[in-house]
Amino acid sequence: MSAILNYISDNYLELSAVVAGVVGVFLTARQVIWCWPVAIINVVLSAIVFYQSKLYLDALLQIFYFVMAVYGFYFWLKGGEQHQEALVTRIKYTHISFYILIGISSNALLGYIFQNFTDAALPYWDAASFSWGVIGTFLMARKIIENWIVWILIDLICSGIFFYKQLYGFAALYLIFTILAIYGLKKWINDFKNIEK
């Protein structure tokens, strides 16, 4: 019992971020607007933990997530037609190659920079979670269904990174995020079909 209490005491920021993360993603999958304030709590706590673990790009990504949480809250509330609630949409196929090009090139550039000019742990993997996390967050804030596909891939990558860095709470969190992303994908597809009817 004391080992568990010691673990909680030593990792309370990580564990608090885990709880906020699970609640936030579940609310996002259900399209509950309060997912965004919960996301803000998650990103502040996560940024601290990632910075302390020398996962600098993951820490920097949390700043972007913070800004996108504010934007997502506004867009979901007022981004639809006539400033009504935004509805779930599909990605425009003409945009897919653009997102892939941005993701791959930013992954390569950031990985190179952080490998050669910092003491970052796992710079290319960290760059992948950063690059694709930006894209996934933008798609989510715009209520585009395919954000969940991006998140399934990112969550699996991040789970591996965090396990390697012995951030076991975050490793478990991102496995839970993977399951929630699959749930979110199915839920948003169904919601989209109901809109089309």
C-alpha positions in Angstrom: 0.0 0.0 0.0 2.8 2.4 0.8 4.3 1.8 -2.7 1.1 2.9 -4.3 0.9 6.0 -2.1 4.5 6.8 -2.9 3.8 6.4 -6.6 0.8 8.7 -6.4 2.7 11.2 -4.3 5.7 11.2 -6.8 3.5 11.3 -9.9 0.4 13.4 -8.8 0.8 15.8 -11.8 1.0 13.0 -14.3 -2.0 11.2 -12.7 -4.1 14.4 -12.6 -3.4 15.0 -16.2 -4.4 11.4 -17.0 -7.8 11.8 -15.3 -8.4 15.2 -17.0 -7.3 13.7 -20.3 -9.7 10.7 -20.1 -12.6 12.9 -19.1 -11.8 15.4 -21.8 -11.6 12.9 -24.7 -14.7 11.1 -23.6 -16.6 14.4 -23.6 -15.1 15.2 -27.0 -16.3 11.9 -28.4 -19.8 12.8 -27.1 -19.5 16.3 -28.5 -20.0 17.9 -25.1 -18.6 21.4 -25.3 -17.2 21.3 -21.8 -14.5 19.0 -23.3 -12.5 22.1 -24.1 -12.2 23.6 -20.5 -11.2 20.1 -19.3 -8.6 19.9 -22.1 -7.1 23.1 -20.8 -6.5 21.5 -17.4 -5.0 18.5 -19.1 -2.6 20.5 -21.3 -1.3 22.7 -18.4 -0.5 19.6 -16.3 0.9 17.7 -19.3 3.2 20.5 -20.3 4.9 20.5 -16.9 5.4 16.7 -16.9 6.7 16.6 -20.5 9.1 19.5 -19.9 10.5 17.7 -16.8 10.9 14.6 -18.9 12.8 16.4 -21.7 10.1 15.8 -24.2 10.3 19.3 -25.3 8.2 19.1 -28.4 5.4 17.4 -26.5 5.6 20.2 -23.9 5.6 22.8 -26.7 2.6 21.0 -28.3 0.6 21.6 -25.1 0.8 25.4 -25.7 -0.8 24.8 -29.2 -3.4 22.5 -27.6 -4.2 25.3 -25.1 -4.8 27.8 -27.9 -6.8 25.2 -29.9 -8.9 24.4 -26.8 -10.0 28.1 -26.6 -10.6 28.1 -30.4 -12.4 24.8 -30.3 -14.7 26.0 -27.6 -15.6 29.0 -29.7 -15.9 27.2 -33.0 -18.1 24.4 -31.6 -20.4 27.0 -30.0 -20.6 29.5 -32.8 -18.8 28.1 -35.9 -21.9 26.7 -37.6 -24.2 28.4 -40.1 -25.5 31.7 -38.8 -23.2 31.4 -35.8 -25.0 28.4 -34.5 -23.4 25.2 -33.1 -21.0 23.6 -35.6 -22.0 20.2 -37.0 -19.8 17.2 -37.7 -18.3 17.2 -41.3 -16.0 15.1 -43.4 -12.6 16.1 -44.7 -12.4 17.5 -48.2 -10.4 15.0 -50.2 -8.5 17.8 -51.9 -7.1 18.6 -48.5 -5.8 15.1 -47.6 -2.5 15.4 -49.5 -1.9 18.8 -48.1 -2.2 17.5 -44.5 0.0 14.5 -45.3 2.7 16.7 -46.8 2.7 19.1 -43.9 2.8 16.2 -41.4 5.7 14.4 -43.0 7.8 17.5 -43.7 7.3 19.1 -40.3 8.1 15.7 -38.7 11.4 15.4 -40.6 12.4 19.1 -40.0 11.6 19.2 -36.3 13.1 15.7 -35.7 16.4 16.9 -37.3 16.5 20.2 -35.3 15.7 18.6 -32.0 18.2 15.7 -32.6 21.0 18.0 -33.5 20.5 21.0 -31.3 18.9 19.8 -28.1 19.2 17.0 -25.6 15.6 15.9 -26.5 14.7 12.3 -25.9 13.4 10.4 -29.0 13.4 13.6 -31.2 11.9 12.0 -34.3 9.1 10.2 -32.4 8.5 13.3 -30.4 8.3 15.3 -33.6 5.8 12.9 -35.0 3.5 13.3 -32.1 3.9 17.1 -32.4 3.4 17.4 -36.1 0.4 15.0 -36.4 -1.0 16.3 -33.0 -1.2 19.8 -34.6 -3.1 18.4 -37.6 -5.4 16.2 -35.5 -6.2 19.0 -33.1 -7.1 21.4 -35.9 -9.3 18.8 -37.5 -11.0 18.1 -34.1 -11.6 21.8 -33.4 -13.2 22.1 -36.9 -15.4 19.0 -36.1 -14.0 17.0 -39.0 -14.5 13.2 -38.5 -11.1 12.2 -39.7 -9.4 13.8 -36.8 -10.1 10.5 -34.9 -8.0 8.5 -37.5 -5.1 10.8 -36.9 -5.6 10.5 -33.1 -5.6 6.7 -33.2 -2.2 6.7 -34.8 -0.8 9.4 -32.6 -2.1 7.8 -29.4 -0.4 4.5 -30.3 2.9 6.3 -31.0 2.7 8.3 -27.8 1.9 5.3 -25.7 5.1 3.7 -26.9 7.1 6.9 -26.2 5.8 7.3 -22.7 6.3 3.6 -21.9 9.9 3.9 -23.0 10.4 7.1 -20.9 8.8 5.2 -17.9 5.8 7.6 -17.8 3.5 4.7 -17.2 0.5 6.8 -16.3 0.7 8.6 -19.7 1.5 5.3 -21.5 -1.8 3.8 -20.1 -3.6 7.1 -20.8 -2.7 7.0 -24.5 -3.9 3.4 -24.8 -7.2 4.6 -23.3 -7.1 7.5 -25.7 -6.8 5.0 -28.6 -9.9 3.2 -27.4 -11.7 6.5 -27.0 -10.6 7.6 -30.4 -12.1 4.5 -32.0 -15.3 5.2 -30.0 -15.2 8.9 -31.1 -14.7 7.9 -34.8 -17.8 5.6 -34.7 -19.9 8.1 -32.8 -19.1 11.0 -35.1 -19.7 8.9 -38.2 -23.1 8.0 -36.8 -23.8 11.7 -36.0 -22.8 12.7 -39.5 -25.2 10.1 -41.0 -28.0 11.5 -38.8 -27.3 15.0 -40.1 -27.5 13.9 -43.7 -30.9 12.3 -43.2 
